[in-house]
Amino acid sequence: MKKILLVCIMIMLMLASACANVEVTSKPNTSSEPKSETDESIIPKNTSVYCAQESINLDSETEKYFYETWKVEKLLGFANSYNDASEYPTGQKFIGDEIIIKKDFFSSKGLKNYSVYQYELKNPLYEITATCYNSDSFYRLYKIDIPDLNINDVVKVINISDPSTNLGIPLSFFVVNNDRLILLSEATIFELKKILIK
């Protein structure tokens, strides 16, 4: 037994000695340019695969569609990453409630059943924080299935902030092709419809 143990120790020492003597050779950098610390080829540039994430002001086309009074029409579903316990699994307490979105005024006081969502802001800050150019890129970023979202649909994500504190409110909106508005409340999504003022 002792002889086997001594043989094993000697083999390990020989291997360690051999590893210490191995030199790693690499191709020298003969270029006159310094090597970049990050390989830019790994940064995605394909907007059909990834969403463009940047905070920008609303464009005029989105403003024209977005600034309205809206009614919560129906529950669409939940994010696949987690669920909002206040609404899961039915989400019916928002249905029929109203939200007012104007250029100089925002009110979610019409979401009557939840005190945490009661906001009324003068001159709110509206920002597009992401633009997804198809259903796949949208799902990659938000892990939310929006029914009837097609491969060519453009989804703009709009966040709203209080101008006095610059803090965002816990409601976001998805504008699909400037033709469809979806409310995101935590992990729950709802379809909104314009209220036609007579």
Buried (B, 14 or more C-beta within 10 A) or exposed (E): EEEEEEEEEEEEEEEEEEEEEEEEEEEEEEEEEEEEEEEEEEEEEEBEEBBBEEEEEBEEEBBEBBBBBBBBBEBBBBBEEEBBEBBEEEBEBBBEBBBBBBEEEBBBBBBEEBEEBEBEBEEBBBBBBBBBBBBEBBBEBBEBBBEEBEEEBBBBBBBBBBEEEEEBBEBBBBBBEBEBBBBBBBBBBBBBEEEEEE
